[in-house]
Amino acid sequence: MLARLALVGVALAAAPAAGFELVSAVAGRNGSTYQLDIEARFRATPEGLLAVLTDYARVHELHPALLESRSLGAVAPDTEEVYTRFEGCVLLFCRTLHRVERIRLDGLTLVAEDVPARGSFAEGNTTWRLEPDGDGTRLRYSARFVPAFAVLPLFGPGVLSRSLERMTLESMAEADRRALARND
């Protein structure tokens, strides 16, 4: 069974300025599989958020741990391969990780599938479901991944899970801020 840590009603320090509001975050691990589920509200519109999230040449600007991002080109209608490089740290041990994903846009939903042989993950998928919510957006986010690298035993899995959650939430708050700034 997936061990889960639930955080409900947590607000990020950047939330008042950006309008990002975390409704819930549930992170956990089952063996080597990590899972993160988030529900959040944004002040930005779904279209504004999608414009930021699909600007693959600039996605890395959403968080300091993201070092590089770029489109590798279309592989099917509404589907692109996207490369990201980021730094992942567990305690004092840091490593540069790579990820190639096939990202498909389906209306207001982004679905990403890892291309395992071309990154630091054996498998993974991420879904961003955006829905209009008044003048803003409600997000249902789900990510699941299996590292293709060894995670330090004992503290490593918990630290990795918390780091992923923190980086994702901080990136979401920054995406909201940037989407709102595009409309100003």
Order of alpha helices (4+ residues) and beta strands (2+ residues): beta-alpha-beta-beta-alpha-beta-beta-beta-beta-beta-beta-alpha
